[in-house]
């Protein structure tokens, strides 16, 4: 047995022992349903910061992101801005959701939505979003972990065996300890995620020959006249370093693909919308409920995510992806003599499976330092497991509270709720494993669409946190329209229509607008029209009880209210020029793609320099919103707890309304 395999088994064993330790500890600490589902609302600040960051950036960031930078060039590196856009959702919504959850005792987002909107249709839709998000997303992580085991052990451990081993361990510690165990394990996984990506970036830089060799190689790559070995991703070397335009009016992938590539300004913007769905998904509402106060939100959103993860993504993953072209992974570059003899680390066939970029880097050092290869492999495994575990836990809670308890056993005991929650974890994990086992291709499509479904929660969250004029009917039918809009601008939905004999004239992502964007167009359109037609004074007065509470406890000081228009302007400008149509100026503002190192103002391609500049401004924007505008700060008044667990939907709100009507003040229960 090779040394790297032995070390891999040793480190995997130690890592899984750590996971099981927290599973056992969490089991004995979970006395009530609230303890099990949301850690008793008592997660330590540092645990939440690390765990929420790990949940936001999954194994796809570790394995898939560098591979897509390799495949599509620095144009795709704009996706690294999800270090800013993912927590941007949290800045807007998490604090206010936490305030409502703390005050009224909500455990799941479905309880909050059903109470606020006085209806259960939207509760069912939240369950649908949860399942559509959690099962394929978890399946992607399990499939990737099995693939990693297969590559690093030279097929001694097959993909299927690797998936089963990972699934068993995850089920045991997640089902045993609930969200508390997930959070403490995720804390370690966050450190491993960041360390692993950074370390592999350094390995890639060393293998290429240093930073000067990397930039010189990219300059040569940009001057290649024919890079047609990957149809649909560009026609010249310069296309790796330039957004092809603001928008392309094509029918969509599978019908008509732009010759210069799909990553237009609108595609990048709407792709960022999809990734913003991660912290809009129901799972993150429950993460917010798990805190005793909102103090962890701002440091997680600004410093851990936007700053630290952004720094790693815009450096290490860019180096990994572009370095692969200079290590044998680009057939045209090889024929042009761009790769020195003895540096053929990557085969040209890598284009057929760009996810293998990271495993090839790991194998490059396997003979010299097998223990370090194994350590980095476990870091990748931890990254894959971090997101999947969180979604298993929260999905189990949502199935328990929003289906079983609501419709089958309203008086379920704490023990029975925990039992049903654990059963839900097992079922969800097995469904994800089945998908990963049966259909790898379908999983790729479903994994990409999962986050687009999460983004469709935005209007509903905006209604609860800011806009009382959005009605129950508007939010419910808008969310349904968004789900359908996403589904039928993705290959899976189009294939489903075709199965019923319906041939549509568009393909995946028509007009280079991601399915998340199409879903939101239909979602928001229905929300506005239906809300305008279904206004009701009684229902509006009910919703205002929530908004009056928020306005009382989250009021912005008078001295800062003049900054509100500036906050809107700053955020809008950043989205336009960092990840939207205005980003096209980054193609040449610091030198043309073919200008070479001497012609690039900062010695690196203009597009890369623009991304780094916009990342710095993005961190500043997040600081301004989270701290200066107090969107992620402590409430202006102490939150009085009406109930630690509302038990039945609406009880907490009914109590407060009754107390307000009698002039009394509801006490703690």
Secondary structure, 3 states (H helix, E strand, C coil): CCHHHHHHHHHHHHHHHHHHHHHHHHHHHCCCHHHHHHHHHCECHHHHHHHHHHHHCCHHHHHHHHHHHHHHHHHHHHHHHHHHHHHHHHHHHHHHHHHHHHHHCCCCHHHHHHHHHCCCHHHHHHHHHHHHHHHHHHHHHHHHHHHHHHHHCCCCCCHHHHHHHHHHHHHHHHHHHHHHHHHHHHHHHHHHHHHHHHHHHHHHHHHHCCHHHHHHHHHHHHCCCCCCCCCCCCCCHHHHHCCCCCCCCCCEECCECCCCCCCCHHHHHHHHHHHHCCCCCHHHHHHHHCECCCHHHHHHHHHHHHHHHHHHHHHHHHHHHHHHHHHCCCHHHHHCCCCCCCCCCCCHHHHHCCCHHHHHHHHHCCCCCHHHHHHHHHHHHHHHHHHHHHHHHHHHHHHHHHHHHHHHCCCCCHHHHHHHHHHHHHHHHHHHHHHHHHCHHHHHHHHHHHHHHHHCCHHHHHHHHCCCCCCHHHHHHHHHHHHHHHHCCCHHHHHHHHHCCCCCCCCECHHHCCHHHHHHHHHHHHHHHHHHHCCCHHHHHHHHHHHHHHHHHCCCCHHHHHHHHHHHHHHHHHHHHHHCHHHHHHHCCCCCCCCHHHHCCCCCCHHHHHHHHHHHHHHHHHHHHHHHCCCCCCCCCCCCCCCCCCCCCCHHHHHHHHHHHHCCCCCCC
